[in-house]
Amino acid sequence: MVMNMRIHYPKKNQNSSDETKKILRIESYQNSSLKYKIPLKINDKISDCLVDLGCETTLIRLSDAQRLQVKWEPVEGPILSGFGNTRFRPIGLAFANIEIQGVTEENVEILIVDDMHINSPILLGHTFTERPTIQIIKTETDVIFRKVNNNKTCKCVLKCIKDVTIPTGNIKAIPVSSNESYSGKVYVNGSVRAYKSKEHYLLPGEYCISEGLGSVLVQNIGEQYITFKYGDLITRAFKIDDILQINQIEVTESLSDIPLINISNTITVEEKNKLECLLQEYKSCFSNNLSELGFTTETEMVFTNSVLGIGPDFTTNRSVSTSNMGISRDHWHKRRATGGKRAPIRKKRKYELGRPAANTKLGSQRIHLVRARGGNIKYRALRLDTGNFAWGSECATRKTRIIDVVYNASNNELVRTKTLVKNAIVVVDATPFRQWYESHYLLPLGRKKGAKLTEAEEAIINKKRSKKTAKKYLSRQRLSKVEAALEEQFHTGRLLACVASRPGQCGRADGYVLEGKELEFYLRKIKSKRAK
């Protein structure tokens, strides 16, 4: 069972003055994901929910199930798989009546899970959204639920009321009558009828029947003329009910009873109302926790007066204690299933040591030496800012500065935190490669037309040389063509490159400059990512 959810695990605060602090941009337009946060009634009690059209079940947090007085029974399955393929088991199973936007469904299966697994009180999944009587319409700003009639078993029998002959390959309208005096629309499924010497195709679509009379289009696909006689059965069609859908907006004051924020009791009612109005007006600018925003040095929030309220503590109310957590790979420190303490039979071993990931960041060079098995040494790079990059088509390698991390196929979080890993796409300084190209071919590269050269560059390119040397450079210039996409990057002074080494193992961030089809692929990926 696969569902879409985000799981937040508590992390230690690692404040480092060397790391560049950053923040996600707060835009003025409305977030499109807000349309999936809709209030609902569960057993006639109001609560907030998050509609997840990819989740295969409906989930509710344990604390909210207790608050809404949902009756449930303990279960041991099924195993649920969430974000990052994290697996866990539900606590219980319940069946309840759910009403959302005036649409009510009875006996909806709901799984009760621990509070740490989902952020929303209720996650509305397929056990409600995929019911045959539910129709969902998504717009740019809203998700609309409708109740539809799923009764398609009522069929209308259509028989021929006049002898009709259809030539080969022609289409004719055959007058038909229904077995009852029905007026309205019917739907005919398209099908090929392969009766002996009577092969024909029934054209699909909606047909109008008035007081039991109408017409159906039939095409002759056989090699002989077809004659339909009076009383022949043409088809059985589905009746279509015309239902006028009316969206009803219900205004209730019970939603205001749900505490959206935790406010101190020391403030007055007037101050509380002003604070709620302010938060409601700018609700799109707030997040639930700091992990959604990151950190910044561009903007700082300072409390000049005493704090009005105390926000909810997102680090508590966890079922697993994090005070003694670690990444050790031995089992002697764990207790038995009965709760008894296990006596270690030997001292710790080096192979039982769980080492954290290097997470090499972009910054001034810092490398740790790690002793490995056999007395070998690993070079654990914690920060790097330079590397050797190869220009494959020119067989030239130069040490250059790494400017930025712009793409990572495995995780966008590694791009946001500027983490250097193998196969990360980075931006490097193009100056060393341009200097090599100009000294090797005696041709300018990545310069605007009419741009003046410096004295040092003028001395290299326009230096007087012997005829033999000039002939050597002239033969080189015949192969000096650089592809357009790469030359365009030289104009900006930056090149896209791929890290081919493993910085956490060898302490280096070496790689190669992107060219050809690979460059086109990553340019397209980066462009589509920025367009979102």
C-alpha positions as CSV (number, residue, x, y, z in Angstrom):
1,M,0.0,0.0,0.0
2,V,1.6,3.3,-1.1
3,M,0.5,6.7,-0.1
4,N,1.8,10.2,-0.4
5,M,2.7,11.8,2.9
6,R,5.5,13.7,4.5
7,I,7.2,12.4,7.6
8,H,9.2,14.7,9.8
9,Y,11.8,13.2,12.1
10,P,13.2,15.4,14.9
11,K,16.8,16.5,14.3
12,K,19.5,17.9,16.5
13,N,20.1,21.6,16.2
14,Q,23.4,22.0,14.4
15,N,24.2,25.7,14.4
16,S,27.3,26.3,12.4
17,S,28.6,29.8,11.7
18,D,30.3,28.5,8.5
19,E,27.1,27.5,6.8
20,T,25.3,30.0,4.6
21,K,21.8,30.5,5.9
22,K,19.0,30.6,3.3
23,I,15.2,30.8,3.1
24,L,12.5,29.9,0.6
25,R,11.0,32.9,-1.1
26,I,7.5,33.9,0.2
27,E,5.3,34.9,-2.8
28,S,2.3,37.1,-2.7
29,Y,0.1,34.7,-4.7
30,Q,-2.0,32.0,-3.1
31,N,-0.4,28.6,-2.7
32,S,-2.2,26.1,-4.9
33,S,-1.8,23.3,-2.3
34,L,-4.2,25.2,0.1
35,K,-7.2,24.0,-2.0
36,Y,-6.6,20.4,-0.7
37,K,-7.1,21.5,3.0
38,I,-10.8,21.3,3.5
39,P,-13.0,21.0,6.6
40,L,-15.2,17.9,7.0
41,K,-17.6,16.3,9.4
42,I,-16.8,13.0,10.9
43,N,-19.7,11.6,12.9
44,D,-21.2,15.1,12.9
45,K,-18.0,16.6,14.4
46,I,-16.0,19.2,12.5
47,S,-12.3,18.8,11.8
48,D,-9.7,19.9,9.3
49,C,-8.4,17.4,6.7
50,L,-6.0,17.1,3.8
51,V,-7.3,15.6,0.6
52,D,-4.6,13.2,-0.8
53,L,-5.7,11.8,-4.2
54,G,-2.7,9.4,-4.2
55,C,-3.2,7.9,-0.8
56,E,-4.9,4.5,-0.9
57,T,-6.5,4.8,2.6
58,T,-7.9,7.4,4.9
59,L,-5.8,8.1,8.0
60,I,-6.5,10.0,11.3
61,R,-4.1,10.9,14.0
62,L,-4.5,9.1,17.4
63,S,-5.0,12.4,19.3
64,D,-7.7,13.6,16.8
65,A,-9.5,10.3,16.9
66,Q,-9.7,10.6,20.7
67,R,-10.8,14.3,20.4
68,L,-13.6,13.4,17.9
69,Q,-14.6,10.3,19.9
70,V,-14.1,7.9,17.1
71,K,-14.6,4.3,18.2
72,W,-11.9,2.0,16.8
73,E,-10.5,-1.5,17.3
74,P,-6.7,-2.3,17.6
75,V,-5.2,-4.0,14.5
76,E,-1.7,-5.2,13.6
77,G,-1.8,-4.4,9.9
78,P,-1.6,-3.7,7.1
79,I,1.9,-2.3,6.7
80,L,1.8,1.3,5.5
81,S,4.5,2.8,3.3
82,G,5.0,6.6,3.4
83,F,7.5,9.1,2.1
84,G,11.0,7.8,1.7
85,N,9.6,4.2,1.7
86,T,9.3,4.4,5.5
87,R,7.1,1.6,6.8
88,F,4.9,1.5,9.9
89,R,1.8,-0.2,11.2
90,P,-1.5,1.5,12.1
91,I,-2.8,1.5,15.7
92,G,-6.4,0.7,15.0
93,L,-9.3,0.5,12.5
94,A,-12.5,2.5,12.5
95,F,-15.6,2.9,10.4
96,A,-17.3,6.4,10.4
97,N,-19.7,8.6,8.5
98,I,-17.8,11.4,6.6
99,E,-19.4,14.5,5.2
100,I,-17.5,17.0,3.0
101,Q,-19.0,19.9,1.1
102,G,-22.5,18.4,1.7
103,V,-21.5,15.0,0.3
104,T,-22.0,12.2,2.9
105,E,-20.6,8.7,2.7
106,E,-21.3,6.1,5.4
107,N,-19.0,3.4,6.9
108,V,-15.8,4.9,5.5
109,E,-12.8,2.8,6.5
110,I,-10.3,4.8,8.6
111,L,-6.9,3.8,10.0
112,I,-5.7,5.3,13.2
113,V,-1.9,6.1,13.2
114,D,0.5,7.8,15.5
115,D,0.7,11.6,15.4
116,M,4.3,11.6,14.2
117,H,3.4,10.0,10.8
118,I,1.1,12.7,9.3
119,N,1.0,16.5,9.7
120,S,-2.8,16.9,9.1
121,P,-5.5,15.7,11.6
122,I,-7.1,13.6,8.8
123,L,-5.6,12.4,5.5
124,L,-8.6,11.7,3.2
125,G,-7.7,8.9,0.8
126,H,-9.1,6.4,-1.7
127,T,-11.5,4.8,0.8
128,F,-13.6,8.0,0.4
129,T,-12.4,9.7,-2.9
130,E,-12.6,6.5,-5.0
131,R,-16.1,5.5,-4.1
132,P,-18.3,5.1,-7.2
133,T,-20.8,7.7,-6.0
134,I,-18.1,10.4,-5.6
135,Q,-17.2,12.8,-8.3
136,I,-14.2,15.2,-7.8
137,I,-13.6,18.3,-9.9
138,K,-10.2,20.1,-9.6
139,T,-9.8,23.7,-10.6
140,E,-7.0,26.1,-10.1
141,T,-8.2,27.2,-6.7
142,D,-10.7,24.6,-5.5
143,V,-11.4,20.9,-5.1
144,I,-15.1,20.2,-5.5
145,F,-16.9,17.1,-4.3
146,R,-20.2,16.0,-5.9
147,K,-22.6,13.1,-5.4
148,V,-23.4,11.2,-8.6
149,N,-25.9,8.5,-9.4
150,N,-24.1,5.3,-10.3
151,N,-27.2,3.4,-11.3
152,K,-26.4,2.3,-14.9
153,T,-28.2,-1.0,-14.8
154,C,-31.5,0.4,-16.3
155,K,-31.4,-0.3,-20.0
156,C,-33.7,0.8,-22.8
157,V,-34.4,-1.8,-25.5
158,L,-34.4,-0.3,-29.0
159,K,-36.1,-2.1,-31.9
160,C,-36.5,-1.3,-35.6
161,I,-39.9,0.1,-36.6
162,K,-39.4,0.2,-40.4
163,D,-37.7,-1.9,-43.0
164,V,-34.4,-0.2,-43.9
165,T,-31.7,-1.4,-46.5
166,I,-28.1,-0.1,-46.1
167,P,-25.7,-0.5,-49.1
168,T,-22.1,-1.6,-48.6
169,G,-20.0,1.0,-46.8
170,N,-22.9,3.4,-46.2
171,I,-24.3,4.9,-43.0
172,K,-28.0,5.3,-42.4
173,A,-30.2,6.3,-39.6
174,I,-32.5,3.5,-38.5
175,P,-35.8,4.5,-36.9
176,V,-36.2,2.7,-33.6
177,S,-38.7,2.5,-30.7
178,S,-38.1,1.7,-27.1
179,N,-40.0,-0.8,-25.0
180,E,-41.5,1.9,-22.9
181,S,-42.7,5.5,-23.5
182,Y,-39.4,7.1,-22.5
183,S,-38.3,10.7,-23.3
184,G,-34.7,11.7,-22.9
185,K,-31.2,10.8,-23.8
186,V,-29.7,7.3,-24.1
187,Y,-26.1,6.2,-24.6
188,V,-25.2,3.6,-27.1
189,N,-21.9,1.7,-26.8
190,G,-20.1,1.4,-30.1
191,S,-19.7,-2.2,-31.2
192,V,-19.2,-4.4,-34.3
193,R,-22.0,-6.9,-34.9
194,A,-20.8,-9.8,-36.9
195,Y,-24.0,-11.7,-37.8
196,K,-23.8,-13.9,-40.8
197,S,-24.2,-11.8,-44.0
198,K,-25.2,-8.9,-41.7
199,E,-21.9,-7.4,-40.5
200,H,-22.4,-3.8,-39.4
201,Y,-21.0,-1.2,-37.0
202,L,-23.2,0.6,-34.4
203,L,-22.0,4.2,-34.0
204,P,-21.5,5.1,-30.3
205,G,-22.8,8.3,-28.7
206,E,-25.8,9.9,-27.1
207,Y,-29.2,9.7,-28.9
208,C,-32.4,11.5,-28.2
209,I,-35.6,9.5,-27.6
210,S,-38.9,11.3,-27.7
211,E,-42.0,9.4,-26.4
212,G,-40.3,6.1,-27.1
213,L,-39.2,7.0,-30.7
214,G,-35.8,7.9,-32.1
215,S,-33.0,7.0,-34.6
216,V,-29.7,5.2,-34.4
217,L,-26.8,5.4,-36.9
218,V,-25.6,2.1,-38.4
219,Q,-22.8,1.5,-40.9
220,N,-22.6,-1.5,-43.2
221,I,-19.1,-3.0,-43.1
222,G,-19.9,-6.2,-44.9
223,E,-19.7,-7.1,-48.6
224,Q,-23.5,-7.3,-49.2
225,Y,-26.6,-5.2,-48.7
226,I,-28.1,-5.3,-45.1
227,T,-31.8,-5.1,-44.5
228,F,-33.2,-4.4,-41.1
229,K,-36.8,-5.6,-40.8
230,Y,-39.6,-4.4,-38.6
231,G,-39.2,-5.7,-35.0
232,D,-35.4,-6.5,-35.3
233,L,-33.5,-5.7,-32.1
234,I,-30.9,-3.0,-32.8
235,T,-29.3,-2.5,-29.3
236,R,-29.8,-2.0,-25.6
237,A,-28.9,1.5,-24.5
238,F,-28.2,3.2,-21.1
239,K,-30.6,5.9,-19.9
240,I,-28.9,9.2,-19.1
241,D,-30.4,11.2,-16.3
242,D,-30.1,15.0,-16.5
243,I,-29.2,16.2,-13.1
244,L,-28.9,19.8,-12.2
245,Q,-25.9,20.2,-9.9
246,I,-26.2,23.1,-7.4
247,N,-23.3,24.1,-5.2
248,Q,-24.5,24.9,-1.7
249,I,-22.4,27.0,0.6
250,E,-23.1,26.3,4.3
251,V,-21.9,28.9,6.8
252,T,-21.3,27.5,10.3
253,E,-19.8,29.0,13.3
254,S,-18.6,25.7,14.8
255,L,-15.3,26.0,12.7
256,S,-14.2,28.9,14.9
257,D,-14.3,26.6,17.9
258,I,-11.3,24.7,16.7
259,P,-8.1,26.4,18.2
260,L,-5.9,27.2,15.3
261,I,-3.1,28.7,17.5
262,N,-2.1,28.3,21.1
263,I,-2.4,31.8,22.7
264,S,-1.5,32.7,26.2
265,N,-4.3,33.4,28.7
266,T,-2.7,36.6,29.7
267,I,-3.8,38.6,26.7
268,T,-7.2,40.2,26.4
269,V,-10.0,39.2,24.1
270,E,-9.6,42.3,21.9
271,E,-5.9,41.6,21.4
272,K,-6.7,37.9,20.6
273,N,-9.2,39.0,17.9
274,K,-6.7,41.4,16.4
275,L,-4.1,38.6,16.3
276,E,-6.5,36.2,14.7
277,C,-7.5,38.8,12.0
278,L,-3.8,39.5,11.3
279,L,-3.0,35.8,10.9
280,Q,-6.1,35.1,8.8
281,E,-5.1,38.0,6.4
282,Y,-1.6,36.8,5.9
283,K,-2.1,33.0,6.4
284,S,-0.3,32.2,3.2
285,C,2.9,33.6,4.6
286,F,3.1,31.3,7.6
287,S,4.3,27.7,8.0
288,N,3.9,25.0,10.6
289,N,7.6,24.7,11.5
290,L,11.0,26.0,10.7
291,S,11.9,23.0,8.5
292,E,9.5,24.4,5.9
293,L,11.3,27.7,5.7
294,G,15.0,27.1,6.4
295,F,17.0,29.9,7.8
296,T,18.1,33.3,6.5
297,T,20.4,36.2,7.1
298,E,18.5,38.5,4.7
299,T,15.6,39.0,7.1
300,E,15.3,38.7,10.8
301,M,12.2,38.7,13.0
302,V,12.8,40.4,16.4
303,F,10.3,40.6,19.2
304,T,10.4,44.2,20.5
305,N,7.6,43.6,23.0
306,S,6.7,40.7,25.3
307,V,5.6,37.6,23.5
308,L,1.8,37.5,23.1
309,G,1.5,33.7,22.8
310,I,3.3,30.5,22.8
311,G,3.1,28.3,19.7
312,P,2.7,24.5,19.7
313,D,5.8,22.5,20.5
314,F,6.4,20.3,17.4
315,T,9.3,18.5,19.0
316,T,7.1,16.8,21.7
317,N,4.3,14.3,21.6
318,R,6.4,11.7,19.9
319,S,6.0,8.1,20.5
320,V,9.7,7.4,20.3
321,S,12.2,9.0,22.7
322,T,15.0,10.8,20.9
323,S,17.2,11.5,23.8
324,N,19.2,8.2,23.5
325,M,18.9,7.7,19.7
326,G,22.1,7.0,17.7
327,I,23.3,5.2,14.6
328,S,25.2,2.4,16.2
329,R,25.1,-0.9,14.2
330,D,25.5,-3.3,17.1
331,H,22.6,-5.0,19.0
332,W,24.2,-5.5,22.4
333,H,22.9,-2.1,23.7
334,K,19.3,-3.0,23.0
335,R,17.1,-4.7,25.6
336,R,15.4,-8.0,25.1
337,A,11.7,-8.2,24.0
338,T,10.7,-8.9,27.6
339,G,12.4,-5.7,28.7
340,G,15.4,-7.3,30.4
341,K,18.8,-5.7,30.0
342,R,21.3,-7.7,27.9
343,A,24.8,-8.2,29.3
344,P,27.5,-7.5,26.6
345,I,29.9,-10.4,26.1
346,R,32.7,-8.3,24.6
347,K,33.8,-4.8,24.1
348,K,32.7,-2.7,21.2
349,R,34.1,-3.4,17.7
350,K,35.0,-0.9,15.1
351,Y,32.8,-2.5,12.4
352,E,29.8,-1.8,14.7
353,L,30.4,1.9,14.6
354,G,27.8,3.7,12.5
355,R,29.4,6.8,10.9
356,P,27.3,9.7,9.8
357,A,27.3,10.8,6.2
358,A,29.9,13.4,5.2
359,N,27.3,15.8,3.6
360,T,30.1,17.8,1.9
361,K,29.1,21.4,1.8
362,L,30.2,24.2,-0.5
363,G,32.8,26.3,1.4
364,S,36.4,26.8,2.4
365,Q,38.2,23.4,2.4
366,R,38.0,21.3,5.5
367,I,38.9,17.5,5.3
368,H,38.9,15.0,8.2
369,L,41.1,11.9,8.2
370,V,39.2,8.7,9.1
371,R,41.1,5.5,9.9
372,A,39.7,2.5,7.9
373,R,40.3,-1.2,8.1
374,G,43.9,-2.3,7.6
375,G,45.3,1.0,8.6
376,N,44.0,2.7,5.5
377,I,43.0,6.3,5.5
378,K,39.8,7.8,4.1
379,Y,39.6,11.5,3.4
380,R,36.2,12.8,4.6
381,A,35.6,16.1,3.0
382,L,33.3,18.3,5.1
383,R,33.7,21.5,2.9
384,L,35.2,22.0,-0.6
385,D,35.3,24.9,-3.0
386,T,37.7,23.7,-5.7
387,G,38.2,20.7,-7.9
388,N,39.9,19.3,-11.0
389,F,37.5,19.2,-14.0
390,A,38.2,17.7,-17.4
391,W,37.1,19.2,-20.7
392,G,36.7,15.9,-22.5
393,S,36.5,17.1,-26.2
394,E,39.7,19.1,-25.7
395,C,41.5,16.5,-23.5
396,A,42.3,19.3,-21.0
397,T,42.0,19.3,-17.3
398,R,42.2,22.4,-15.0
399,K,41.7,23.1,-11.4
400,T,38.9,25.6,-11.0
401,R,36.5,27.1,-8.4
402,I,33.1,25.5,-7.7
403,I,30.6,28.3,-7.6
404,D,27.2,26.6,-7.0
405,V,25.2,23.4,-6.9
406,V,22.3,23.7,-9.4
407,Y,20.8,20.2,-9.9
408,N,20.7,16.7,-8.3
409,A,18.7,13.9,-9.7
410,S,18.2,12.1,-6.4
411,N,17.1,14.9,-4.0
412,N,16.3,18.6,-4.4
413,E,17.2,19.1,-0.7
414,L,20.9,18.5,-1.7
415,V,20.6,21.4,-4.1
416,R,19.1,23.7,-1.4
417,T,21.8,22.9,1.1
418,K,24.6,23.0,-1.5
419,T,25.8,19.5,-0.8
420,L,28.5,18.0,-3.0
421,V,27.9,14.4,-3.8
422,K,28.8,12.2,-6.8
423,N,26.8,13.0,-10.0
424,A,25.8,16.4,-8.6
425,I,25.5,19.1,-11.3
426,V,27.6,22.2,-10.3
427,V,28.6,25.5,-11.8
428,V,32.3,26.1,-12.1
429,D,34.5,29.0,-13.1
430,A,35.2,29.1,-16.8
431,T,38.4,31.2,-16.6
432,P,41.0,28.4,-16.4
433,F,39.5,26.7,-19.5
434,R,39.2,29.9,-21.4
435,Q,42.9,30.8,-20.7
436,W,44.0,27.3,-21.8
437,Y,41.9,27.6,-25.0
438,E,43.3,31.0,-26.0
439,S,46.9,29.9,-25.3
440,H,46.4,26.6,-27.2
441,Y,44.6,27.9,-30.3
442,L,45.5,31.7,-30.2
443,L,41.8,32.5,-30.6
444,P,39.5,34.5,-28.3
445,L,36.7,32.5,-26.6
446,G,33.7,33.8,-24.8
447,R,34.3,37.4,-25.6
448,K,31.9,40.0,-27.0
449,K,32.5,41.4,-30.4
450,G,34.8,44.4,-30.2
451,A,35.9,43.8,-26.7
452,K,39.4,44.9,-26.0
453,L,42.0,42.4,-24.6
454,T,44.2,43.1,-21.7
455,E,47.9,43.6,-22.1
456,A,48.7,40.1,-20.9
457,E,46.1,38.6,-23.2
458,E,47.3,40.7,-26.1
459,A,50.9,39.5,-25.5
460,I,49.7,35.8,-25.7
461,I,47.4,36.0,-28.7
462,N,49.2,38.6,-30.9
463,K,52.8,37.6,-30.0
464,K,55.2,37.4,-33.0
465,R,56.1,33.8,-33.7
466,S,58.3,31.9,-36.2
467,K,56.7,30.5,-39.4
468,K,57.0,27.0,-38.1
469,T,55.2,27.9,-34.9
470,A,52.6,29.9,-36.7
471,K,51.9,26.9,-39.0
472,K,51.5,24.7,-35.9
473,Y,48.9,27.0,-34.5
474,L,47.1,27.4,-37.8
475,S,46.7,23.6,-38.0
476,R,45.3,23.6,-34.5
477,Q,42.7,26.3,-35.4
478,R,41.1,24.0,-37.9
479,L,39.8,21.9,-35.0
480,S,39.0,24.8,-32.7
481,K,35.3,24.9,-33.2
482,V,33.3,24.9,-29.8
483,E,29.7,23.9,-29.8
484,A,27.2,26.7,-29.5
485,A,25.7,25.8,-26.1
486,L,29.2,25.6,-24.5
487,E,30.4,28.8,-26.1
488,E,27.3,30.6,-24.7
489,Q,28.4,29.5,-21.2
490,F,31.8,30.9,-21.8
491,H,30.2,34.3,-22.4
492,T,28.8,34.1,-18.9
493,G,32.0,32.9,-17.4
494,R,30.5,29.8,-15.9
495,L,30.3,26.2,-17.0
496,L,28.0,23.3,-16.0
497,A,30.0,20.3,-14.8
498,C,29.3,17.0,-13.1
499,V,31.1,15.7,-10.0
500,A,32.5,12.3,-10.8
501,S,34.4,11.6,-7.5
502,R,33.0,10.8,-4.1
503,P,34.0,13.7,-1.8
504,G,33.1,11.8,1.4
505,Q,35.5,9.0,0.5
506,C,38.5,10.6,-1.3
507,G,38.2,14.2,-0.1
508,R,38.1,15.6,-3.6
509,A,35.3,17.1,-5.9
510,D,36.7,16.2,-9.3
511,G,34.6,15.8,-12.4
512,Y,34.0,16.8,-16.0
513,V,32.5,19.7,-18.0
514,L,29.1,18.8,-19.6
515,E,29.0,18.7,-23.4
516,G,26.8,17.5,-26.2
517,K,23.6,15.5,-25.4
518,E,24.3,15.4,-21.7
519,L,24.6,19.2,-21.6
520,E,21.3,19.6,-23.5
521,F,19.6,17.1,-21.1
522,Y,20.6,19.0,-17.9
523,L,19.9,22.4,-19.4
524,R,16.4,21.2,-20.1
525,K,16.0,19.8,-16.6
526,I,17.3,22.9,-14.9
527,K,15.0,25.1,-17.0
528,S,11.9,23.0,-16.2
529,K,12.8,23.1,-12.5
530,R,13.0,26.9,-12.5
531,A,9.7,27.2,-14.4
532,K,7.8,25.5,-11.6
